[in-house]
Amino acid sequence: FYSMIGDDAVYDLFIIEFTTDWVNEALSELGQRIRLRFPEATIIFLNFWAPRQYSYKGQPLADYHRSNSAFGKWDVFQPELLDATRVVDWKFEPWDPSITKRAAEACGGHILDLPRY
């Protein structure tokens, strides 16, 4: 059995920043392995957002870009393109919280919900 942590290392806090909806039992297995190795440790699963959770509700931005050649390249971040939209044009799609909840329950961990902007 190989451990990246080391054989004699002792930790009392683990923060897991890997909470997405497409990870199923792997997250639970990770929490359980940490709990087995460090029975007294506090395990925290961060529930954070990512830009890919936002989708544009209006005209596809790629189409908008093509019809507005002044915006330049499509493969670089363009504040002007986003400035041409409104907050109500965007939809936030949260990840499935049940996967993180199952992982935390399986190892006696905690979930910390970070604010989204």
N, C-alpha and C positions, 0 to 999 in steps of 0.2 A: 504494500500500500504506500503510495507516494503522497506526500503532503507539501503543498506550496508554502504553508505556514511554518513548518519546521516541527521537529519532534518535541522540543521542550518549551515551545512558546505557549504562553497563557494570556488570553485576552478576555476582557470583561464586557466588551461592547462590539457588536457587529452591525454595520449599516449596509443594507442591501439596496442598491440603486438599480435594480433590474426588475421592474414591475410593468410589464406590458401584457396586453390581452392575448397575445398569441403564444405565450409561454404557459404550458399547462402544468404537468406534474413536476417538471424540472425545478421550478421555484420551491415547491414543497420539499422535494428531495434535498435541495441545498440547505434549507432551513433545518431539516431533520439531521443532516450530517453535522452541521455546526453545533446543534444542540447536543448531539451524542459526544462530540469531541470536547465541548465546553459547556457542561451542564449548568453552570451558574451564570453564564453570560446573558446580557440583554441583547436581544435581536430585534432590530428595527427595519421594517420594510418601508422604503420611501415610495409614496404614491405621487409621482410628479407628472407633469404634462410635457408633451413634445409638440413642436410645430406641425408635425404630420397629423395631429388630431384636429386640426382646423381645415375645413374645406370651404371653398368658395361656392356660394349658392347661385350666383348670377352666371353670366356668360363665362365659359372656361377662360382662365387667364391666358392660356396659350393663344386662343383665338383673339382675345383682346390685344395681346402683344403684337400679333401679326397685323392687326388692323391699325396699329399705332407705331409705325416704324421709328418714331422719335425716341422710343424707349431703348433702342440699342440691342445688345445681346440678351438672349433668353437664359443663358446658363450662368449668369451672375446675379447676385442680389440687387434689386432695383427698387429703392425706396419710392421713386416716382410712380411705379406701377401700383404699389400698395396704397400710396396716397390717393390714387384715382378711385379707390373703393371706399366703402363706409363700413363701420362696425357691424351694422345689420346685414351686410352682404356675406358675412362669414358664419359658419356653423361649427360649434365645438362638439366633437364626438368623443365622449369619455371612454376610457378603457373599461373592460369588464372587471369590476372590483371583486368579484367572487373568487378569482384565481389568487389574488393577493390575500384575501381573507382566509381562504383554505390553507395557504402556506403559513400564515401567521398562527392560525389555530393549531396546525400540525406540530409546531415546534414551541408553542408558548410565546410567540413573538408579538410585537406591537406594530401597528401601522401608523405612519405619520403622513397625513395629507398635506402636501405643499400647495400654496395658493397658485392659481393660474392667472396669467395676465393677458 
